[in-house]
Amino acid sequence: MTELSGFAVAVAVIVLIIMNSIRILKEYERGVIFTLGRVDKDAGIKGPGLIIVLPIIQRVVRVDLRVVTMDVPSQDVITRDNVTVKVNAVLYFRVVDARRAIIEVADFYYATLQIAQTTLRSILGQSQFDDLLAKRDEINIELQKIIDQQTEPWGIKVTNVEVKNVDLPENMQRAIARQAEAERERRAKVIAAEGEFQAAQKLTDAAAIIQTQPGALQLRFLQTVLTLSGDKNSTLILPLPIELFTPILNAMKNEKPRQ
């Protein structure tokens, strides 16, 4: 009985060791294997699937390779033209080197967030307020490039950075509203002036044509009379230009008196 008990205990210990040695990593996971506190450059990364970890001797750290969406909290930013705004952003990144992400930095999530916050304040502080509103795509590209350069030694790839909200002070909102209203009024005046110019130019062209063709003036006069006579409830009195009678007068002058 003693031998059977010892054998059962040994089997139970072996089964327990085997169970503790087996790890299953998902498709998007990698395991960084520490053997006696060190990570082998060639065999230090395992997964996905079934892996074996030697108890006591080895330890595994799981790393998620999926894209992480991280909110960058609102930052108080003073732009280059001394406008104070609150700006927040969203950061997309993923781990491309699990070994460096674990060894090179204590907490790559926290470190990436801090880099994003400081870079956001620095880049926006060098920008004009108008550029912050009108050139947001260019600012996003610059933020992504700079943050990615700083996280690259950690095995982190920043895929995208998007500035989400720009909160303006109330006085700045009123100033922008007045500026927009003034811009709309300016455009309306410019459009009206352009219309007046084009109309005057067309009238000048028409006057030049009528001046060279006397018959055109008569046709225009008759067309105007026809248009105004459409209203049967009104009495129309029109002065007749002397030019209409010029052909008749000329004919009378040239007519020979009868014998």
VODOBA-616956 format. One record per residue (C-alpha): x, y, z. Coordinates in Angstrom, 2 decimals. Layout:
BEGIN
X;Y;Z $
...
END
This chain:
BEGIN
0.00;0.00;0.00 $
2.85;2.36;0.78 $
4.40;1.76;-2.62 $
1.05;2.34;-4.36 $
0.53;5.55;-2.41 $
4.01;6.77;-3.35 $
3.42;5.90;-6.98 $
0.08;7.72;-7.00 $
1.68;10.78;-5.47 $
4.46;10.71;-8.08 $
1.93;10.39;-10.91 $
-0.12;13.25;-9.49 $
2.99;15.44;-9.25 $
3.98;14.60;-12.82 $
0.45;15.34;-14.10 $
0.41;18.62;-12.18 $
3.79;19.60;-13.64 $
2.64;18.77;-17.16 $
-0.57;20.75;-16.71 $
1.38;23.75;-15.44 $
3.80;23.43;-18.33 $
1.17;23.64;-21.06 $
0.12;27.04;-22.39 $
-2.25;27.79;-25.26 $
-1.76;31.10;-27.05 $
-4.44;32.57;-29.27 $
-3.80;33.56;-32.88 $
-3.21;37.21;-31.93 $
-0.97;36.40;-28.95 $
2.73;35.78;-28.59 $
4.58;34.48;-25.55 $
7.90;35.96;-24.42 $
9.77;33.10;-22.69 $
12.15;33.96;-19.83 $
14.55;31.11;-19.12 $
16.32;31.66;-15.80 $
15.55;35.36;-16.19 $
16.87;35.70;-19.71 $
15.17;35.83;-23.13 $
16.83;33.94;-25.92 $
16.95;36.04;-29.11 $
16.15;33.10;-31.37 $
13.80;30.96;-29.27 $
12.44;33.52;-26.82 $
9.17;34.12;-28.66 $
6.54;31.38;-28.87 $
3.06;31.03;-30.29 $
0.42;30.95;-31.38 $
-0.92;27.54;-30.40 $
0.34;25.03;-27.83 $
3.64;25.77;-26.09 $
5.54;24.07;-23.29 $
6.94;26.09;-20.39 $
9.28;24.40;-17.94 $
8.10;25.04;-14.39 $
10.38;27.08;-12.12 $
12.97;27.43;-14.89 $
10.84;29.32;-17.40 $
8.19;32.03;-17.27 $
5.96;33.26;-20.09 $
4.60;36.78;-20.64 $
1.68;37.08;-23.03 $
1.67;39.96;-25.54 $
-1.39;40.98;-27.56 $
-0.55;41.88;-31.18 $
-3.91;43.41;-32.06 $
-4.35;47.12;-32.78 $
-4.97;49.05;-29.57 $
-7.26;52.10;-29.51 $
-6.14;54.55;-26.84 $
-7.84;57.81;-25.89 $
-5.46;60.68;-25.21 $
-7.06;62.86;-22.49 $
-7.75;66.54;-23.09 $
-4.63;68.67;-23.01 $
-4.43;72.43;-22.40 $
-2.53;73.77;-25.40 $
-1.36;77.32;-26.09 $
-0.94;77.79;-29.83 $
1.80;79.84;-31.42 $
-0.53;82.84;-31.68 $
-1.36;82.61;-27.93 $
-4.80;81.00;-28.14 $
-5.59;78.58;-25.31 $
-7.58;75.49;-26.34 $
-8.37;72.05;-24.97 $
-7.55;69.24;-27.38 $
-7.97;65.48;-27.12 $
-7.04;62.76;-29.56 $
-7.23;59.04;-30.25 $
-4.17;56.86;-30.87 $
-4.00;53.57;-32.78 $
-0.96;51.34;-32.29 $
0.10;47.72;-32.15 $
3.03;45.62;-31.02 $
5.28;44.48;-33.86 $
8.13;43.11;-31.71 $
6.90;41.36;-28.56 $
10.41;40.88;-27.21 $
11.32;44.59;-27.26 $
7.87;45.60;-25.99 $
8.50;43.59;-22.80 $
12.24;44.09;-22.34 $
12.86;47.69;-23.47 $
10.08;49.40;-21.48 $
8.38;48.63;-18.19 $
4.80;49.29;-19.37 $
4.49;50.03;-23.07 $
0.80;51.04;-22.76 $
1.55;53.74;-20.17 $
4.74;54.84;-21.94 $
2.97;55.21;-25.28 $
0.21;57.27;-23.67 $
2.72;59.64;-22.05 $
4.60;60.09;-25.32 $
1.31;60.84;-27.09 $
0.33;63.48;-24.52 $
3.64;65.33;-24.59 $
3.88;65.19;-28.39 $
0.31;66.47;-28.74 $
1.08;69.53;-26.61 $
4.39;70.15;-28.37 $
3.15;69.91;-31.97 $
-0.06;71.87;-31.43 $
1.86;74.50;-29.49 $
3.94;75.15;-32.60 $
0.88;75.54;-34.83 $
-1.27;78.56;-35.56 $
-4.85;78.46;-34.32 $
-6.23;78.68;-37.87 $
-4.02;75.76;-38.94 $
-5.38;73.71;-36.04 $
-8.87;74.08;-37.50 $
-8.12;74.03;-41.22 $
-5.09;71.72;-41.52 $
-6.02;68.94;-39.13 $
-5.07;66.16;-41.55 $
-1.53;67.51;-41.84 $
-1.26;67.79;-38.05 $
-2.49;64.19;-37.64 $
0.18;62.93;-40.05 $
2.91;64.85;-38.24 $
1.75;63.53;-34.84 $
1.74;59.95;-36.12 $
5.22;60.30;-37.57 $
6.80;61.78;-34.44 $
5.13;59.41;-31.96 $
6.01;56.40;-34.12 $
9.67;57.45;-34.20 $
9.77;57.58;-30.39 $
8.00;54.24;-29.83 $
9.89;52.32;-32.54 $
12.70;51.26;-30.14 $
10.02;49.60;-27.97 $
8.67;47.50;-30.85 $
5.51;49.63;-31.06 $
4.07;50.74;-34.40 $
1.77;53.78;-34.30 $
-0.57;53.40;-37.25 $
-2.74;56.50;-36.86 $
-3.36;59.56;-34.69 $
-6.57;61.59;-34.92 $
-7.27;64.90;-33.18 $
-10.87;64.48;-31.99 $
-12.18;67.65;-30.35 $
-10.90;71.21;-30.12 $
-12.70;73.03;-27.29 $
-12.55;76.81;-27.64 $
-13.07;79.48;-24.97 $
-16.39;81.32;-25.19 $
-14.80;84.61;-26.24 $
-12.94;82.84;-29.05 $
-16.17;81.23;-30.24 $
-17.80;84.66;-30.49 $
-14.78;86.05;-32.34 $
-14.89;83.18;-34.85 $
-18.63;83.71;-35.35 $
-18.07;87.42;-36.08 $
-15.24;86.58;-38.44 $
-17.39;84.07;-40.31 $
-20.25;86.58;-40.60 $
-17.88;89.27;-41.92 $
-16.47;86.79;-44.44 $
-19.98;85.93;-45.68 $
-20.84;89.63;-46.05 $
-17.62;90.22;-47.96 $
-18.37;87.38;-50.36 $
-21.93;88.65;-50.89 $
-20.64;92.14;-51.75 $
-18.04;90.73;-54.10 $
-20.62;88.58;-55.88 $
-23.03;91.55;-56.17 $
-20.26;93.78;-57.55 $
-19.28;91.14;-60.08 $
-22.92;90.86;-61.16 $
-23.22;94.64;-61.59 $
-20.00;94.68;-63.60 $
-21.15;91.91;-65.92 $
-24.57;93.56;-66.38 $
-22.96;96.92;-67.18 $
-20.60;95.26;-69.63 $
-23.50;93.51;-71.40 $
-25.46;96.78;-71.59 $
-22.42;98.50;-73.05 $
-22.08;95.79;-75.68 $
-25.80;96.03;-76.50 $
-25.62;99.83;-76.79 $
-22.67;99.54;-79.18 $
-24.59;97.11;-81.39 $
-27.74;99.25;-81.40 $
-25.69;102.34;-82.24 $
-24.28;100.69;-85.35 $
-27.68;99.25;-86.38 $
-30.48;101.85;-86.20 $
-33.10;99.24;-87.04 $
-32.21;97.33;-83.88 $
-33.34;100.29;-81.77 $
-36.75;100.26;-83.43 $
-37.13;96.52;-82.93 $
-36.20;96.88;-79.28 $
-38.72;99.68;-78.84 $
-41.49;97.62;-80.40 $
-40.60;94.62;-78.24 $
-40.80;96.78;-75.11 $
-44.22;98.12;-76.17 $
-45.48;94.59;-76.78 $
-44.29;93.45;-73.37 $
-45.89;96.35;-71.49 $
-49.17;96.09;-73.41 $
-49.82;92.64;-72.01 $
-51.52;94.17;-68.98 $
-55.01;95.14;-70.29 $
-55.98;97.00;-67.10 $
-53.39;99.71;-67.49 $
-53.00;102.71;-69.77 $
-49.62;103.02;-71.39 $
-48.20;106.33;-72.58 $
-44.86;106.14;-74.29 $
-42.77;108.91;-75.80 $
-41.79;108.19;-79.37 $
-38.14;108.79;-80.15 $
-37.55;111.06;-83.13 $
-35.26;108.43;-84.60 $
-38.32;106.33;-85.48 $
-39.50;109.04;-87.87 $
-36.14;109.73;-89.47 $
-36.70;107.36;-92.43 $
-40.14;108.92;-93.10 $
-38.79;112.47;-92.91 $
-35.96;111.62;-95.25 $
-38.42;110.10;-97.68 $
-40.60;113.21;-97.60 $
-37.61;115.45;-98.26 $
-36.50;113.38;-101.20 $
-40.00;113.18;-102.72 $
-40.36;115.49;-105.74 $
-43.23;117.97;-105.71 $
-46.02;117.32;-108.20 $
-46.30;119.48;-111.31 $
END
